[in-house]
Amino acid sequence: MVFGVLGPWLDQTAASATKLNGMMRISGPGADLAGLSPAIHKFLYCTSSGSGFITEHSYKANAAGDAYLDETTGATVTAYTANLAGNSKIVDLLLINQNSSKKASWTESVSGTGAITDDVDGTTGELSIKLATGATSGGRSAITQVTLKQDFSKNSFLSFKSKVGTLSSLNLRGGVNCDLVTGADSNTISYSAEICTATNNNWFIRTATTGANTATNTAIAATTNRVGIKLEHYPILGTPSVLMYIDAASAVQKTSNIPTSGAGANNNVLRFSVKNSTTADRPWFIYGSRLVYQVLDSWV
């Protein structure tokens, strides 16, 4: 019989934040429980009604890890719905419709021979934004969403779908409050997914606090296929983490240099950028994205 990390305790079992969060019943008011992830915190007890949770009711995570089940009534409370009901500062930046998939809905930036165009996938007919580098080495293009500042002390997640045109001689990055690929990696609070073929052809998770920035190798190879990426930011865990999902692969966890406080810049809430290091175009296609976060701004 083989259990995972949430298997039975033994005399020699070492405690960890992952095991404790998965096995303990956490108690608190509904408004606070709404900020927890059912993928991590498996059992809850509500001490004060709010955000879809009811006082003196116990909850358990469903098997999919995306919702809580009321053990008293059998009702389902999704983390997303509960968060929205309990906190009007939660913003869902859902950029997947026809207009959002066009460059006119974004702030554009290019350097060298970089260019940005609207594109239609010849295989599926899906709309995308094509970030091209052009055929001069060092060419760069980027798109950015400018909106309300993010509170990095609260949970958030970013999902996006993209396709790399040619997987060589390029550097690309997509993430929250992140630097352009043509700039130095700074200690501006951020989290992002990136590829740098000068290192290897794997996906990396990059995070930054005000003190340091690092990139962690997921050991998952990038491809030139359309791929779905999700980054989940959990600053409130005992060990703050960013989890990265790449298509159907299991999550890769990063625990170093995770931002846990501060506000993002309102001119760089969400950004995608790519540059080349050869005399050939290295395009990156962005099909759609979604960022859910809490605002740290003049917003009620």
C-alpha positions as CSV (number, residue, x, y, z in Angstrom):
1,M,0.0,0.0,0.0
2,V,1.5,3.3,-1.1
3,F,0.2,6.7,0.0
4,G,1.2,10.2,-1.0
5,V,2.2,13.1,1.2
6,L,-1.2,13.0,2.9
7,G,-0.9,9.4,4.0
8,P,-1.1,8.2,7.6
9,W,1.3,9.6,10.3
10,L,4.1,7.2,11.4
11,D,6.5,7.6,14.3
12,Q,9.1,8.7,11.8
13,T,6.9,11.0,9.7
14,A,8.3,14.5,9.4
15,A,5.8,17.4,9.6
16,S,5.5,19.8,6.7
17,A,3.3,22.7,5.7
18,T,1.9,20.5,2.9
19,K,1.0,17.6,5.1
20,L,-0.4,19.8,7.9
21,N,-2.5,21.9,5.6
22,G,-3.9,18.7,3.9
23,M,-4.8,16.9,7.1
24,M,-5.8,19.6,9.7
25,R,-9.2,21.2,9.9
26,I,-8.6,25.0,9.7
27,S,-11.1,27.2,11.5
28,G,-12.0,30.8,10.8
29,P,-14.7,33.2,9.5
30,G,-16.1,32.6,6.0
31,A,-14.5,35.7,4.6
32,D,-11.1,34.3,5.5
33,L,-11.8,30.7,4.5
34,A,-12.8,32.1,1.0
35,G,-9.1,32.9,0.4
36,L,-7.9,29.3,0.9
37,S,-7.4,26.8,-1.9
38,P,-9.2,23.5,-1.8
39,A,-6.2,22.1,-3.7
40,I,-4.1,22.7,-0.6
41,H,-6.4,23.1,2.5
42,K,-8.6,20.0,2.6
43,F,-10.7,20.5,5.7
44,L,-12.4,23.7,7.1
45,Y,-14.6,24.8,9.9
46,C,-16.5,28.1,9.7
47,T,-16.8,30.3,12.8
48,S,-18.7,33.1,11.3
49,S,-20.9,33.1,8.1
50,G,-19.6,34.9,5.0
51,S,-18.5,34.5,1.4
52,G,-20.8,31.4,0.9
53,F,-19.6,29.6,4.1
54,I,-22.0,29.1,7.0
55,T,-21.2,29.4,10.7
56,E,-20.7,26.0,12.6
57,H,-20.6,24.1,9.3
58,S,-17.6,21.9,8.3
59,Y,-16.3,21.7,4.8
60,K,-14.1,19.3,2.8
61,A,-12.4,19.7,-0.6
62,N,-13.7,17.8,-3.5
63,A,-11.6,15.2,-5.4
64,A,-10.8,17.7,-8.1
65,G,-9.4,20.2,-5.6
66,D,-11.4,23.1,-7.0
67,A,-14.4,23.5,-4.6
68,Y,-15.4,22.8,-1.0
69,L,-18.3,20.5,-0.1
70,D,-20.5,21.4,2.9
71,E,-20.4,18.3,5.1
72,T,-23.6,19.4,6.8
73,T,-25.8,20.1,3.8
74,G,-23.9,18.6,0.9
75,A,-23.8,22.0,-0.9
76,T,-20.8,23.0,-3.0
77,V,-18.9,26.2,-2.4
78,T,-16.4,27.1,-5.1
79,A,-13.4,29.0,-4.0
80,Y,-13.9,31.4,-6.9
81,T,-17.6,32.2,-6.1
82,A,-16.9,32.5,-2.4
83,N,-14.1,34.9,-3.0
84,L,-16.2,37.1,-5.2
85,A,-19.1,37.2,-2.8
86,G,-16.8,38.1,0.2
87,N,-14.5,40.6,-1.3
88,S,-15.4,43.2,-4.0
89,K,-11.7,43.9,-4.5
90,I,-11.2,40.6,-6.4
91,V,-10.7,41.3,-10.1
92,D,-11.1,38.7,-12.8
93,L,-9.2,40.0,-15.8
94,L,-10.7,37.5,-18.4
95,L,-9.0,38.2,-21.7
96,I,-10.4,35.5,-24.0
97,N,-13.0,37.1,-26.1
98,Q,-12.7,38.4,-29.7
99,N,-11.7,41.9,-28.7
100,S,-9.2,40.8,-26.0
101,S,-7.5,38.6,-28.6
102,K,-6.6,41.6,-30.7
103,K,-3.6,43.9,-30.1
104,A,-5.7,47.0,-29.9
105,S,-6.9,45.9,-26.4
106,W,-3.3,45.9,-25.1
107,T,-0.5,48.5,-24.6
108,E,2.1,47.6,-27.3
109,S,5.9,48.0,-27.1
110,V,8.6,47.0,-29.6
111,S,12.3,47.5,-30.1
112,G,14.6,46.8,-33.0
113,T,12.7,44.9,-35.7
114,G,10.0,43.8,-33.3
115,A,6.4,43.9,-34.6
116,I,2.9,43.0,-33.2
117,T,0.0,41.9,-35.4
118,D,-3.3,40.2,-35.1
119,D,-3.2,36.6,-36.2
120,V,-5.6,33.7,-37.0
121,D,-4.4,30.2,-36.5
122,G,-4.5,28.3,-39.8
123,T,-5.2,25.0,-38.1
124,T,-7.9,25.9,-35.6
125,G,-9.1,29.3,-36.7
126,E,-8.3,30.7,-33.2
127,L,-7.5,34.4,-32.8
128,S,-4.2,35.3,-31.3
129,I,-1.8,38.2,-30.9
130,K,1.5,37.5,-32.7
131,L,4.6,39.0,-31.0
132,A,7.3,39.0,-33.6
133,T,11.0,39.8,-33.1
134,G,11.8,40.4,-36.8
135,A,15.0,39.2,-38.4
136,T,17.5,41.5,-36.5
137,S,19.1,40.0,-33.5
138,G,17.8,41.6,-30.3
139,G,14.4,42.5,-31.7
140,R,11.7,42.5,-29.1
141,S,7.9,42.9,-28.9
142,A,5.6,43.0,-25.8
143,I,2.0,43.6,-24.8
144,T,0.9,44.8,-21.4
145,Q,-2.4,45.2,-19.6
146,V,-2.6,48.5,-17.6
147,T,-5.3,48.4,-14.9
148,L,-5.7,48.4,-11.1
149,K,-2.7,47.6,-8.9
150,Q,-2.4,44.1,-7.5
151,D,-2.1,43.2,-3.7
152,F,0.7,40.7,-3.6
153,S,-0.2,39.6,0.0
154,K,-3.4,37.9,-1.4
155,N,-3.7,34.7,-3.5
156,S,-3.9,35.1,-7.2
157,F,-3.6,33.1,-10.4
158,L,-2.7,33.6,-14.1
159,S,-3.7,31.3,-16.9
160,F,-2.7,31.7,-20.5
161,K,-2.5,29.8,-23.8
162,S,0.3,30.4,-26.2
163,K,2.5,28.9,-29.0
164,V,6.2,29.3,-29.6
165,G,6.9,29.7,-33.3
166,T,10.5,28.4,-33.3
167,L,12.2,27.0,-30.2
168,S,15.7,28.3,-30.5
169,S,17.7,31.6,-30.0
170,L,14.9,33.3,-28.0
171,N,13.9,34.5,-24.6
172,L,10.3,34.9,-23.7
173,R,8.3,35.7,-20.5
174,G,4.7,36.0,-19.5
175,G,3.5,37.0,-16.1
176,V,2.3,39.4,-13.4
177,N,4.2,42.7,-12.9
178,C,7.2,41.1,-14.6
179,D,10.1,42.7,-16.4
180,L,10.6,42.9,-20.1
181,V,12.9,40.2,-21.5
182,T,15.2,42.9,-22.9
183,G,15.8,44.5,-19.4
184,A,17.8,43.2,-16.5
185,D,16.1,40.9,-14.2
186,S,15.0,43.2,-11.3
187,N,13.8,42.7,-7.8
188,T,10.4,44.2,-8.7
189,I,7.8,41.9,-7.0
190,S,6.5,39.5,-9.7
191,Y,5.9,36.0,-10.8
192,S,6.0,34.7,-14.4
193,A,6.7,31.8,-16.8
194,E,9.7,32.0,-19.1
195,I,11.9,30.2,-21.6
196,C,15.5,31.1,-22.2
197,T,17.0,28.8,-24.9
198,A,20.5,30.0,-24.0
199,T,20.1,28.0,-20.8
200,N,17.9,25.1,-22.1
201,N,14.5,24.5,-23.7
202,N,12.6,24.0,-20.5
203,W,9.9,26.2,-18.9
204,F,11.0,28.1,-15.9
205,I,9.1,29.8,-13.0
206,R,10.6,33.2,-12.2
207,T,9.7,35.1,-9.0
208,A,11.0,38.2,-7.3
209,T,10.7,39.9,-4.0
210,T,12.1,43.3,-3.1
211,G,15.3,41.5,-2.0
212,A,16.1,39.0,-4.8
213,N,14.8,37.3,-7.9
214,T,15.3,33.7,-9.0
215,A,14.2,31.3,-11.7
216,T,13.4,27.6,-11.1
217,N,13.6,25.0,-13.8
218,T,10.4,23.0,-14.1
219,A,12.3,20.2,-16.0
220,I,9.3,20.3,-18.4
221,A,10.5,20.8,-22.0
222,A,8.8,23.5,-24.1
223,T,7.4,22.6,-27.5
224,T,6.1,24.5,-30.6
225,N,2.6,23.2,-29.9
226,R,-0.2,25.3,-28.4
227,V,0.1,24.9,-24.7
228,G,-1.8,26.0,-21.6
229,I,0.1,27.5,-18.6
230,K,-1.2,28.3,-15.1
231,L,0.6,30.0,-12.3
232,E,-1.0,29.9,-8.8
233,H,0.4,32.4,-6.3
234,Y,-0.1,31.5,-2.6
235,P,1.6,34.1,-0.4
236,I,-0.5,33.1,2.7
237,L,0.9,29.6,3.1
238,G,3.3,28.7,5.9
239,T,5.8,28.3,3.1
240,P,4.7,30.8,0.4
241,S,4.7,29.2,-3.0
242,V,4.0,29.6,-6.7
243,L,2.7,26.5,-8.5
244,M,3.1,26.1,-12.2
245,Y,0.9,23.8,-14.3
246,I,1.9,23.1,-18.0
247,D,-1.0,21.3,-19.8
248,A,-1.7,18.0,-18.1
249,A,1.7,17.8,-16.2
250,S,1.7,17.8,-12.4
251,A,2.3,21.1,-10.6
252,V,5.8,22.3,-10.1
253,Q,6.2,24.2,-6.8
254,K,8.6,27.2,-6.3
255,T,9.2,28.4,-2.7
256,S,12.1,30.7,-3.1
257,N,11.7,34.5,-3.5
258,I,7.9,34.5,-3.4
259,P,6.4,38.0,-3.1
260,T,4.1,38.2,0.0
261,S,3.4,41.9,0.3
262,G,3.3,45.1,-1.7
263,A,1.5,46.4,-4.7
264,G,2.1,45.8,-8.4
265,A,2.6,48.7,-10.8
266,N,-0.6,49.8,-12.5
267,N,1.4,50.1,-15.8
268,N,2.5,46.4,-15.7
269,V,-0.3,44.2,-14.2
270,L,0.1,41.6,-16.9
271,R,2.8,41.3,-19.6
272,F,4.0,39.0,-22.4
273,S,7.3,39.8,-24.1
274,V,9.7,37.9,-26.5
275,K,13.2,38.7,-28.0
276,N,15.5,36.9,-30.4
277,S,19.2,36.3,-30.4
278,T,19.6,35.5,-34.1
279,T,19.0,37.1,-37.5
280,A,15.7,35.3,-37.9
281,D,12.2,36.0,-36.6
282,R,11.1,34.2,-33.4
283,P,7.4,34.8,-33.0
284,W,5.3,34.0,-29.9
285,F,1.5,33.7,-30.3
286,I,-0.8,34.6,-27.3
287,Y,-4.3,33.1,-27.7
288,G,-5.9,34.2,-24.4
289,S,-5.2,34.9,-20.8
290,R,-6.9,35.2,-17.4
291,L,-5.6,36.9,-14.2
292,V,-7.6,36.7,-11.0
293,Y,-6.3,38.9,-8.1
294,Q,-7.1,41.3,-5.3
295,V,-6.8,45.0,-5.8
296,L,-4.6,47.2,-3.5
297,D,-5.9,50.5,-4.8
298,S,-8.7,53.0,-4.4
299,W,-11.4,50.4,-5.0
300,V,-14.3,49.1,-2.8
